[in-house]
């Protein structure tokens, strides 16, 4: 039937049905098909999902020119040449190209080449192992149905907010023009990255944060260093404030943001980046005893708990374990392996937390890069989280500017690195880096954390000189004293 158009028929049978054709759903279907199972993906929007068109890809396409110019300004011989405004039309065109102009032809071709069928339209569960697609088409699964519908931005219950038609992450990454004045609400990843991008592209940006700092899920120093850089770039940052009301008198006109302090801020656009909810409100959860709109509770093989027969899986954002594209793809690989093993009657390796059928990294080794200026990256547990979990730890910090590779990378380099060590086992529980060009440094830390590499063995992992990676040697030297 291929991935374009399949004939309408009742009770079309597949081994695996996947709801949602984002990166997570695509990978569940691919892993199942690679194991010899037939698979179909049901999608109501663009094949490729949120990441490809409204999140990871467009945001990084917007941010790369920003960080490249920032770094060039710190390199002798390029400073003067780089001290120019960004070519906004070129940046936006670059973004549009990377999202394939919001067309999914290439993604559909990939599904077709992989031998995975595609059914267009909203899909809903209709009892055990059955999915009804808008238009009356009925699919049945021999082994599993995987809900991979992702998450959506949430608008908080602020008077006047919905009527003001604010930006969410979708509008922020796909906007066709630079707003003269932009208010961003939220100090997490989306808020920080979009404040960075649109300020560099010419907006006057005000960033409003309810808490006392940015990037609250990372080590405190990460948020402080990023906040300092945003302020130097001209972003007006206000912490400890809440939005009390919003009003927009006319569509497309200015929006007024009223704060709990009584202050008012007038802007051309307002971006709300304060949270997400699972896209499970209309996928038929009620037909299998679950609550519509809820996060899906899953075990480490990504199988939804409390569903008789164990045929339903919740993979990616819908399970609220780690709302990151790469982590959803990781879960998809685990789920695909578990589905295929169960289909063949092969025992699941539940006794092996790092085996083929357990998404253990969701708990202990989740990596994330914030593509701000400078970048912030972390994996595993923060010092506070490790202490709260009951580990006996030692925290080691290092000034990245003291590393020769960093000093060569950019004049006036500012950055910091931290590793959190489990003293009982002498392995890394977590690591955090802030600085220019450190995104590519994170995977070495991810390997160390997920592999539980002993400190004594890391001592033999020699970093090349002069690279920023030499910070590993400095951290280990500090640990050993």
Buried (B, 14 or more C-beta within 10 A) or exposed (E): BEBEEBEEEEEBBBBBBBBBBBBBBBBBBBBBBBBEBBBBBBBBBBBBBBBBBBBBBBBBBBBBBBBEBBBBBBBEEEEEEBEEEBEBEEBBEBBBEBBBEEEBEEBBEBBBEBBBBBBBBBBBBBEBBBBBBEEEBBBBBBBBBBBBBBBBBEBEEBEBBEEBEBBBBBBBBBBEEBBEBBBBBBBBBBBBBBBBBBBBBBBBBBBBBBEEBBBBBBBBBBBBBBBEBBEEBEBBBBBEBEBBBBBBEEEEEBBBBBBEEEEEBEBBBBBBBBEBBBBBEEBBBEBBEBEEEBBBBBBBBBBBEEBEEEBBBBBBBBBBBBBBBBBBBBBBBBBBBBBBBBBEEEEBBEEEEEBBBBBBBBBBBBBBBBBBBBBBBBBBBBBEBBBEEEBEBEBBBBBBBEBEBBBEBBEEBBBBBBBBBBEEEBBBBBBBBBBBBBBEBBEBBBBBBBEBBEBEEBBEBEBEEBBBBBBBBBBBEEBEE
